[in-house]
Amino acid sequence: MSAALMAPELVRLDVAPPGDKHAVIGMMADIVAATGRAERDGLEAGLLKREESFATGMPGGFAIPHCRTEAVHEAALALVRLSEPVDFGAADGPADLIIAITAPAGTDDQHLKLLAQLSRALIRPEFLAALRGASTPEEVSALVMDVVAPEESGNDAQAAGAAVGTGAASTAAPTSGSASASAAAASAAASSTAPSSTAPSDEPSADAPVLLAITSCPTGIAHTYMAAESLENAAKDKGIELHVETQGSGGITPFTDEQIARASALIVAADVNISGRERFAGLPLVEHPVKRAISHGGEMIDEAVAAASDPSARRVQAGAATSEKAESGTSQSWPRRIQGAVMTGVSYMIPFVAAGGLLMALGFLLAGFDVAFVAQDVATGFSLSSLPGHQEYEGATGMAQTERAGLALYLGAVLFTLGNLGMGFLVAALSGYIAFGLAGRPGIAPGFIGGAVSVAVGAGFLGGLITGLLAGLIALWFTTLTPPRWLAGLMPVVIIPLLTTFVVGGLMLLFLGRPLAALMTALQDGLTGMSGSSAVLLGVIIGLMMCLDLGGPVNKAAYLFATAGLSQGTEAAFEIMAAVMAAGMVPPLAMALSTLVRRRLYSPVERENGTTAWLLGAAFISEGAIPFAAADPLRVIPSMMTGGAVTGALIMAFGVGSQAPHGGIFVAFAISPVWGFVLALLVGTVVAAALVTLLKEIGLRRQGAAA
């Protein structure tokens, strides 16, 4: 397996640069794709996305563009040695060695450990010198394989060891491109691929402090391990005992209780939230981006030694998941922190949307549209040995019976009930994990409870965003307090959740609930007043409302208005219900279509969500578009509203009616005329998908021009 990571066909030597770093990355994607290991456009998009969030140029004249993406079918390492260096964002100048690390989204632990070994080797000058001195792609491939899998490489390990022992591997580029010199340098580079928690080999000074360090980067592939290697080398040179915990994709070997008890200070070199920060409550803290540890590891060791003996030094706060960087120039802006927290909430919410929505759709498919009226009673009152007959319920025209009975009705009711319960957690999960993204574990309980309050007061999706942010910010503020050491352990698990829940829940119940209820009442009254005057205009308004907040109070106001009218049993009421359902189906279907026709505009996770959104949209689960709207609201929401308005207007113009309150395409038998419903839905979906795709294309081009 490891031999496949690099082969000579993945190496290009002394190549004239095709342009700036974006062009070089495109060339790297071409090289990997030509071997069949990756889909070219998806790989390029993944590498460029990583580059936009974090420049990959490193001190020493090399760059390591890297990513984990579903576009990669098999892990690969590619290298290009440029005849003229290109700027990749390093402080000391452009890079002539470009090493691409590409891994599949589901890369196994073994591959990740091999990639971590290579990342550690790249911090060593002698290894870079050997790469620059190699004369053939075969030599470069052998050098890399000596590092990641020396037992499988074709080089002579004994000769390499002898070369290392006599100092053959130096920081200067070898004068000869021989394989033996290259192997010696590579073996020197690989000679200390220590585990993630190590002590220096040099005997530390008896009175020197014991330091801990945690390194972590967004992808967890390269910078995580390069920072660890740099810090370990610096500590070894200074005679300092250092233990490093790499929180990367290759797994985590946590500190032992003994190491934490002996520690005098903590170094955090990370660009993402680290886990388990509460373990170090009260320890002096030195915190910087991961890249600083790579280029200035010695300075960070000195800062930690100084902090260990400074009573006024910054310390780890109990339960804090995030904290300001030590230097104002490196602190993350609040908009980016909030955006990251919202994306955390959305990512954790997606399984609730997928599981709940699909189960509800299957319930409709098996038991028919009227299962929604009797699902809970059937699921809890009957069993496989006692199947239900046709059940009575109060429908649009009075008492009616379910169309289906027996096993189909029972299984459909069970599926619908499970899905409905799952969807009930949607807002709470969104709110809870937004709070978690801001404040860590102390924010989870107040966020979840705040989300439940949002549902209770009718605030829906927008309320969940508000309570999640409130809970996260308030809990984060509490973590900045410095309690007595005896109280520090109670702060993240008892005191902060208790006080934050009280504040957030109180704000929602005392101040926000009534205004939201009044807003919904006003919207319902306004819609009722319009129904007799302009049906097409009413369809436009219904479409706009259904797509504005995707399950929030405005969406729910339109839906409640439609379902309340069904009891009248009039054609107008049926048309309003059809407009609500069709317009609500547009957002997930439009986003699914957009991810299909312009895959490169979306991340692998978004493309997966787009696949799920087909069925969610067909079943009238508007929440299937929430992940897209939360990630890019300024482009997605206006586009969806436009498509929804078109669909609503066409439904009213065609006189389409629906006697079913839910179910989407699965209740086509309750919709008349079906052709009008399908045509209106198709037109609105295409309009919304075209508009959102165009807006995203324009945004991508502007980003490219700015770069």
C-alpha positions in Angstrom: 0.0 0.0 0.0 2.7 2.5 1.0 4.7 1.9 -2.2 1.9 3.4 -4.2 2.2 6.7 -2.4 4.9 8.0 -4.7 6.2 6.6 -8.0 8.4 8.2 -10.6 5.5 9.2 -12.7 4.4 11.5 -9.9 7.7 13.5 -10.1 8.6 16.3 -12.4 12.1 17.9 -12.2 13.4 21.3 -13.2 10.0 22.4 -14.7 9.5 26.0 -15.9 6.7 27.4 -13.7 3.4 27.6 -15.7 2.4 30.8 -13.8 1.5 31.8 -10.2 0.9 29.3 -7.4 -2.7 28.6 -8.7 -1.3 27.5 -12.0 1.3 25.3 -10.2 -1.4 23.7 -8.2 -3.4 23.0 -11.3 -0.3 21.3 -12.8 0.0 19.2 -9.6 -3.6 18.1 -10.0 -2.9 17.2 -13.6 0.0 15.0 -12.6 -1.9 13.1 -9.9 -5.0 12.7 -12.1 -3.0 11.4 -15.0 -2.1 8.3 -12.8 -5.8 7.6 -12.1 -5.5 8.4 -8.5 -7.8 11.4 -8.5 -10.5 13.3 -10.3 -8.7 16.3 -11.6 -11.1 19.2 -11.1 -12.2 18.0 -7.6 -8.6 17.6 -6.5 -7.6 21.1 -7.8 -10.6 22.6 -6.0 -9.6 20.9 -2.8 -6.0 22.1 -3.0 -7.0 25.6 -3.9 -9.5 25.7 -1.0 -6.8 24.7 1.4 -4.5 27.3 0.0 -7.1 30.0 0.4 -7.5 29.3 4.1 -3.8 28.8 4.8 -0.8 29.5 2.6 1.3 26.4 2.3 4.7 27.9 1.6 7.2 27.0 4.3 10.6 28.4 5.4 13.3 26.7 3.4 11.9 27.3 -0.1 9.3 24.6 -0.3 5.5 24.4 -0.3 3.2 21.6 0.6 -0.3 22.0 -1.0 -2.4 19.3 0.5 -6.0 18.2 1.0 -8.3 15.3 1.9 -11.2 15.1 -0.5 -13.5 12.5 -2.1 -12.0 13.5 -5.5 -8.9 11.5 -4.5 -9.4 7.7 -5.1 -6.0 6.6 -3.8 -3.5 8.5 -1.6 -0.6 10.0 -3.5 2.5 12.2 -3.1 3.5 14.3 -6.1 6.6 16.5 -6.4 7.6 19.2 -8.8 11.0 20.9 -8.7 10.7 24.3 -10.4 13.5 25.9 -12.4 12.3 29.3 -11.1 10.7 29.6 -7.6 7.1 30.7 -7.2 5.6 32.6 -4.3 3.5 30.3 -2.0 3.2 32.7 0.8 6.3 31.9 2.9 7.9 34.7 4.8 11.4 33.9 3.6 10.6 33.9 -0.1 9.3 31.8 -3.0 9.4 28.0 -3.3 11.1 25.8 -5.8 10.1 22.4 -4.3 6.4 21.8 -4.4 5.2 18.6 -2.7 1.5 17.8 -3.0 0.0 15.5 -0.4 -3.4 14.2 -1.5 -5.6 11.8 0.5 -9.1 10.4 0.1 -11.7 11.5 2.5 -11.8 8.1 4.0 -8.0 7.6 4.3 -7.1 4.9 6.7 -4.9 5.4 9.7 -1.9 3.6 8.1 -1.8 6.1 5.2 -2.2 9.0 7.5 0.7 7.9 9.6 2.9 7.6 6.6 2.0 11.1 5.5 2.7 12.3 9.0 6.2 10.8 8.7 6.8 12.7 5.5 5.6 15.9 7.0 8.1 15.5 9.8 10.9 14.9 7.4 10.1 18.0 5.4 11.2 20.2 8.3 14.7 18.8 8.1 17.2 20.8 5.8 19.1 17.7 4.9 16.1 16.1 3.4 15.2 19.1 1.3 18.8 19.3 0.2 18.6 15.7 -1.0 15.5 16.4 -3.0 17.1 19.4 -4.6 20.2 17.3 -5.5 18.4 14.3 -7.0 18.9 14.0 -10.7 16.1 11.6 -11.7 12.4 11.0 -10.7 13.4 7.5 -9.6 15.9 9.0 -7.0 13.2 11.4 -5.7 10.7 8.6 -5.4 13.3 6.5 -3.5 14.1 9.4 -1.2 10.4 9.8 -0.3 9.8 6.1 0.1 12.9 5.8 2.4 11.0 8.2 4.7 7.5 6.9 4.6 8.3 3.2 4.3 12.0 2.4 4.5 11.4 -1.3 4.8 9.7 -1.4 1.4 12.1 0.9 -0.5 14.9 -0.4 -2.7 17.7 1.6 -1.0 20.4 0.0 1.0 19.5 0.8 4.6 23.0 -0.2 6.0 24.8 2.1 3.6 22.4 4.9 4.5 23.0 4.3 8.2 26.7 4.5 7.7 26.4 7.7 5.7 24.4 9.2 8.5 26.9 8.1 11.1 29.7 9.9 9.3 27.7 13.0 8.7 27.2 12.5 5.0 23.7 14.1 5.2 24.3 17.8 5.6 22.3 20.9 5.1 24.1 21.7 1.9 22.8 20.2 -1.3 24.8 17.2 -2.4 27.2 17.8 -5.2 26.3 14.4 -6.7 22.9 13.2 -7.6 23.8 9.6 -6.7 21.3 7.3 -5.2 23.6 6.6 -2.2 23.8 10.3 -1.3 20.1 10.7 -1.7 19.4 7.6 0.4 21.7 8.8 3.2 19.9 12.1 3.4 16.5 10.5 3.4 17.5 8.1 6.1 18.8 11.0 8.2 15.5 12.7 7.6 13.6 9.7 8.8 15.8 8.8 11.7 13.5 10.3 14.3 10.0 9.7 13.3 9.0 9.7 17.0 5.6 8.9 18.3 3.2 11.8 18.9 4.1 12.1 22.6 7.9 12.1 23.1 10.7 13.3 25.4 13.9 14.7 23.9 16.8 12.3 23.6 19.3 14.7 25.2 19.2 14.7 29.0 17.2 17.7 30.1 18.5 20.1 32.7 17.4 19.1 36.2 15.8 22.5 36.9 14.3 23.0 33.5 10.5 23.1 33.3 8.6 20.2 31.7 6.6 21.5 28.7 3.5 20.1 26.9 2.6 21.1 23.3 -0.4 20.4 21.1 -0.3 20.9 17.4 -3.2 20.9 15.0 -4.0 22.2 11.5 -7.4 22.2 9.6 -6.6 19.1 7.5 -4.5 17.4 10.1 -2.1 16.0 7.5 1.0 18.2 7.1 1.4 21.3 9.3 0.3 19.4 12.4 3.3 17.1 12.2 5.8 19.6 10.9 5.0 21.9 13.9 5.5 18.9 16.2 8.9 18.1 14.7 10.1 21.7 14.8 9.1 22.1 18.5 10.7 18.7 19.4 14.0 19.6 17.7 14.1 23.1 19.4 13.4 21.6 22.8 16.1 18.9 22.3 18.6 21.6 21.3 17.8 23.6 24.5 17.8 20.6 26.8 14.1 21.0 27.6 11.8 18.1 28.3 8.8 18.4 25.9 5.9 16.1 25.2 3.9 16.7 22.0 0.3 15.6 21.3 -0.5 15.8 17.6 -4.3 16.3 17.1 -4.1 15.3 13.4 -5.9 12.9 11.0 -3.5 10.1 11.9 -5.1 9.7 15.3 -4.3 11.2 18.7 -2.0 9.8 21.4 -3.1 11.9 24.4 -0.8 13.0 27.3 -0.7 10.7 30.3 -1.9 11.9 33.7 1.7 11.8 34.9 2.9 14.1 32.1 0.1 16.6 32.8 0.8 16.6 36.5 4.5 17.3 35.9 3.9 20.0 33.3 4.9 23.6 33.9 3.4 25.2 30.8 1.4 24.4 27.7 2.2 25.3 24.1 -0.7 25.3 21.6 0.2 25.6 17.9 -3.2 25.3 16.2 -5.5 26.8 13.6 -8.6 24.9 14.8 -10.2 24.2 18.1 -8.2 21.7 20.1 -10.0 19.0 22.1 -9.5 18.4 25.8 -8.4 21.9 26.8 -10.0 21.5 30.2 -7.3 19.0 31.1 -4.8 21.9 31.5 -6.9 24.4 33.5 -4.6 26.8 35.3 -1.4 26.0 33.3 0.6 28.9 31.8 -0.3 29.1 28.1 1.6 30.1 25.0 -0.6 30.0 21.9 0.1 30.8 18.3 -0.9 29.6 14.8 0.6 26.3 13.7 2.8 27.9 11.1 4.7 29.9 13.7 5.7 26.7 15.4 7.2 25.5 12.2 9.3 28.6 11.5 9.9 29.8 15.1 9.8 26.7 17.2 12.8 27.8 19.4 11.1 31.1 20.2 7.9 29.4 21.3 9.9 27.1 23.6 11.6 30.2 25.1 8.2 31.8 25.6 6.9 28.8 27.3 9.9 28.5 29.7 9.4 32.2 30.6 5.7 31.8 31.1 6.3 28.8 33.5 8.0 31.1 35.9 5.8 34.2 35.4 2.9 34.5 37.9 1.1 36.9 35.6 1.4 34.8 32.5 -1.8 33.9 30.5 -3.3 30.6 31.7 -5.6 28.0 30.3 -9.2 28.8 31.2 -11.4 26.0 32.4 -13.7 24.7 29.6 -12.5 27.1 27.0 -12.8 25.8 23.4 -11.4 28.8 21.7 -9.3 31.7 22.9 -7.7 34.8 21.5 -4.2 34.4 20.1 -1.4 35.9 22.1 -0.7 38.5 19.4 -3.4 40.8 18.1 -2.1 40.3 14.6 -2.8 36.6 14.7 -6.2 36.6 16.4 -9.1 35.2 14.4 -11.7 37.8 13.6 -15.1 37.5 15.2 -17.0 37.2 11.9 -14.8 34.2 11.0 -15.2 32.6 14.4 -19.0 33.0 14.2 -19.1 31.7 10.7 -17.0 28.7 11.8 -19.4 28.1 14.7 -22.4 28.2 12.4 -20.8 25.7 10.1 -20.1 23.4 13.0 -23.8 23.6 13.9 -24.9 22.9 10.4 -22.5 19.9 10.0 -23.8 18.3 13.2 -27.4 19.1 12.2 -27.2 17.4 8.8 -27.7 13.8 10.1 -30.9 14.8 11.7 -32.2 16.3 8.5 -31.2 13.3 6.4 -32.4 10.6 8.8 -35.6 12.4 9.8 -36.6 13.7 6.4 -36.0 10.4 4.6 -37.9 8.4 7.2 -40.9 10.7 6.8 -40.7 10.4 3.0 -40.7 6.6 3.3 -43.6 6.8 5.6 -45.7 8.7 3.0 -44.6 6.3 0.3 -45.8 3.2 2.2 -48.9 4.6 4.0 -50.1 7.5 1.8 -50.5 11.2 2.5 -53.0 10.7 5.3 -50.6 8.9 7.5 -49.6 12.3 8.9 -53.0 12.5 10.7 -52.8 9.1 12.4 -49.1 8.2 12.6 -48.5 8.4 16.3 -51.7 6.7 17.3 -51.1 3.8 14.8 -47.4 3.4 15.7 -48.1 3.3 19.5 -51.5 1.6 19.5 -50.9 -1.4 17.1 -48.2 -4.0 16.5 -47.1 -6.5 13.9 -49.4 -9.1 15.5 -52.3 -6.6 15.7 -52.4 -4.6 12.5 -54.6 -1.6 12.1 -57.6 -1.3 9.8 -58.6 1.9 8.1 -58.3 4.7 10.6 -60.6 7.7 10.9 -59.3 11.2 11.1 -60.6 14.7 10.7 -59.6 15.8 7.2 -60.2 18.8 5.0 -63.9 18.0 4.4 -64.7 16.5 7.7 -64.2 13.0 9.0 -62.4 10.6 6.7 -60.7 7.2 6.6 -57.1 6.4 5.7 -56.7 5.1 2.2 -54.5 2.2 3.4 -54.7 -0.2 6.2 -52.9 -3.3 7.6 -49.1 -3.7 7.3 -48.6 -0.8 4.9 -50.3 1.6 7.2 -48.5 0.3 10.3 -45.0 0.3 8.8 -45.6 3.7 7.2 -46.8 5.1 10.5 -43.7 3.8 12.3 -41.4 5.3 9.7 -43.2 8.6 9.8 -43.2 8.8 13.6 -39.5 8.0 13.7 -38.8 10.7 11.1 -41.0 13.2 12.8 -39.2 12.7 16.1 -35.9 13.0 14.4 -36.9 16.3 12.7 -38.0 17.5 16.1 -34.3 17.6 17.2 -33.3 19.7 14.2 -33.4 23.2 15.7 -32.0 22.0 19.0 -29.1 20.3 17.3 -28.3 23.4 15.2 -28.4 25.6 18.3 -26.5 23.3 20.5 -23.6 22.7 18.2 -23.3 26.3 17.2 -22.8 27.0 20.9 -20.3 24.1 21.0 -18.4 25.6 18.1 -18.0 28.9 20.1 -17.5 27.7 23.6 -16.8 24.0 23.5 -18.5 21.6 25.9 -19.9 24.3 28.3 -22.0 25.6 25.4 -23.8 22.3 24.5 -26.5 22.2 27.1 -27.5 25.8 27.0 -27.5 25.7 23.2 -29.7 22.6 23.0 -32.1 24.0 25.6 -32.2 27.3 23.8 -33.1 25.5 20.6 -35.9 23.7 22.3 -37.2 27.0 23.6 -37.0 28.4 20.1 -39.3 25.6 18.9 -41.7 26.2 21.8 -42.1 29.9 21.1 -42.3 29.4 17.3 -39.0 30.9 16.4 -37.8 27.9 14.4 -34.6 27.8 12.4 -33.8 31.5 12.9 -34.4 31.2 16.6 -32.1 28.3 16.7 -29.3 30.4 15.1 -30.0 33.2 17.6 -30.0 30.9 20.7 -26.9 29.0 19.5 -24.9 32.2 19.1 -26.2 33.7 22.4 -25.4 30.5 24.3 -22.0 30.2 22.7 -21.0 33.8 23.3 -22.2 33.9 26.9 -20.6 30.5 27.8 -17.4 31.7 26.1 -17.4 34.8 28.2 -17.8 32.8 31.4 -14.8 30.7 30.4 -12.6 33.8 30.4 -13.2 34.2 34.1 -10.4 33.0 36.4 -12.0 31.0 39.3 -10.1 29.5 42.2 -8.3 26.3 41.4 -10.7 24.3 43.5 -13.7 25.7 41.5 -12.1 25.3 38.1 -13.2 21.7 37.6 -16.9 22.6 38.2 -17.0 25.5 35.8 -17.4 23.6 32.4 -19.8 20.9 33.6 -22.0 22.7 36.2 -21.7 26.4 36.7 -21.3 27.7 33.1 -24.1 25.5 31.6 -26.4 26.4 34.5 -25.9 30.2 34.3 -25.9 30.3 30.5 -29.1 28.3 30.2 -30.8 30.6 32.6 -29.7 33.7 30.7 -30.5 32.4 27.2 -33.8 30.7 28.1 -34.9 33.7 30.0 -34.2 36.1 27.1 -36.2 33.9 24.7 -39.2 33.3 27.0 -39.4 36.8 28.4 -38.5 39.0 25.5 -38.4 37.3 22.1 -41.3 34.8 22.2 -44.2 37.3 22.1 -42.8 39.5 19.3 -42.3 36.4 17.1 -45.8 35.2 17.8 -47.2 38.6 16.9 -45.2 38.5 13.7 -46.6 35.2 12.7 -50.2 36.3 13.5 -49.8 39.4 11.4 -48.4 37.4 8.5 -51.4 35.0 8.7 -53.9 37.8 8.8 -52.3 39.5 5.8 -52.4 36.3 3.7 -56.0 35.7 4.6 -56.9 39.2 3.4 -55.3 38.7 0.1 -56.8 35.3 -0.9 -59.9 36.8 -2.5 -58.2 39.5 -4.6 -55.1 38.4 -6.5 -54.5 34.7 -6.6 -51.3 35.0 -8.6 -49.9 37.7 -6.3 -50.8 35.5 -3.4 -48.9 32.7 -5.0 -45.8 34.9 -5.3 -46.0 35.9 -1.6 -46.5 32.3 -0.5 -43.5 31.3 -2.5 -41.3 34.0 -1.1 -42.4 33.2 2.5 -41.8 29.4 2.1 -38.2 30.0 0.9 -37.2 32.9 3.2 -36.2 31.0 6.3 -36.6 27.3 5.3 -38.7 26.1 8.2 -38.5 29.2 10.4 -41.4 31.4 11.6 -42.1 32.9 8.2 -42.2 29.5 6.5 -44.3 28.1 9.3 -46.7 31.1 9.1 -47.4 30.3 5.4 -47.7 26.6 6.1 -50.1 27.0 9.1 -52.2 29.4 7.0 -52.5 26.8 4.3 -53.3 23.9 6.6 -55.8 25.9 8.6 -57.7 26.7 5.3 -58.0 23.0 4.4 -60.7 22.6 6.9 -62.9 24.8 4.8 -62.8 22.3 1.9 -62.8 25.0 -0.8 -60.9 25.1 -4.1 -59.1 28.3 -3.0 -57.9 26.5 0.1 -56.6 23.6 -1.9 -54.8 25.9 -4.3 -53.1 27.7 -1.4 -52.0 24.3 0.0 -50.6 23.3 -3.4 -48.7 26.6 -3.7 -47.2 26.2 -0.2 -46.1 22.6 -0.9 -44.7 23.2 -4.3 -42.8 26.3 -3.3 -41.4 24.5 -0.2 -40.0 21.8 -2.4 -38.1 24.2 -4.6 -35.1 25.0 -2.3 -33.7 21.4 -1.8 -34.4 20.4 -5.4 -32.8 23.5 -6.7 -29.7 23.1 -4.6 -29.5 19.4 -5.6 -29.7 20.4 -9.3 -27.0 23.1 -8.8 -24.6 20.7 -7.1 -25.2 18.3 -10.0 -24.5 20.6 -12.9 -21.7 22.7 -11.3 -20.0 20.2 -8.9 -16.8 22.3 -8.7 -18.6 25.1 -7.0 -19.4 22.9 -4.0 -17.3 21.0 -1.4 -17.5 17.2 -1.2 -19.8 17.5 1.8 -22.1 19.9 0.0 -22.3 17.5 -3.0 -23.3 14.7 -0.6 -26.0 17.0 0.8 -27.1 17.7 -2.7 -27.6 14.0 -3.4 -29.7 13.7 -0.2 -31.7 16.9 -1.1 -33.3 15.2 -4.1 -35.4 12.9 -2.0 -35.9 15.6 0.8 -37.2 18.0 -1.8 -39.4 15.4 -3.4 -41.0 14.8 0.0 -41.5 18.5 0.8 -38.8 18.7 3.4 -37.6 22.3 2.9 -35.0 21.9 5.6 -32.9 20.0 3.1 -31.6 23.3 1.8 -30.7 24.7 5.3 -27.0 23.5 5.1 -26.5 25.5 1.9 -28.4 28.6 3.2 -26.4 28.7 6.4 -23.1 28.4 4.6 -23.9 31.0 1.9 -27.1 32.9 2.8 -26.6 36.0 0.6 -26.5 33.9 -2.6 -28.7 30.9 -1.7 -31.7 32.5 0.0 -32.5 35.2 -2.7 -32.2 32.6 -5.4 -34.5 30.2 -3.6 -37.0 32.9 -3.0 -37.0 33.8 -6.7 -37.7 30.2 -7.7 -40.3 29.8 -5.0 -42.1 32.9 -6.1 -42.2 31.6 -9.7 -43.6 28.2 -8.6 -46.2 29.8 -6.3 -47.4 32.1 -9.1 -47.7 29.3 -11.6 -49.6 27.0 -9.2 -52.2 29.7 -8.7 -52.3 30.5 -12.4 -52.8 26.8 -13.3 -55.5 26.4 -10.6 -53.6 23.5 -9.0 -55.1 22.2 -5.8 -53.9 19.8 -3.1 -56.0 18.1 -0.5 -52.9 16.7 1.2 -51.1 18.9 3.8 -47.7 17.2 3.3 -45.8 14.6 1.3 -44.6 16.3 -1.9 -44.5 14.2 -5.0 -45.5 11.1 -3.0 -49.1 12.5 -2.6 -49.5 13.1 -6.3 -52.8 11.3 -6.2 -54.2 14.0 -3.9 -53.2 16.8 -6.3 -55.1 18.0 -9.3 -54.1 18.7 -12.0 -50.8 16.8 -11.5 -49.3 18.2 -14.7 -49.7 21.7 -13.5 -48.0 20.9 -10.2 -45.1 19.2 -11.8 -44.6 21.9 -14.4 -44.7 24.7 -11.9 -42.2 22.8 -9.7 -39.8 22.2 -12.6 -39.8 25.8 -13.7 -39.3 27.2 -10.3 -36.5 24.7 -9.5 -34.7 25.5 -12.8 -34.9 29.2 -12.1 -33.6 28.9 -8.6 -30.8 26.5 -9.5 -29.7 28.7 -12.5 -29.7 31.9 -10.3 -27.7 30.4 -7.4 -25.2 28.8 -9.8 -24.7 32.1 -11.6 -24.2 34.0 -8.3 -21.7 31.4 -7.1 -19.8 31.5 -10.4 -19.5 35.3 -10.2 -18.3 35.0 -6.7 -15.7 32.5 -7.6 -14.4 34.6 -10.5 -14.1 37.6 -8.3 -12.1 35.6 -5.8 -9.8 34.5 -8.6 -9.4 38.1 -9.8 -8.6 39.3 -6.3 -6.0 36.6 -5.9 
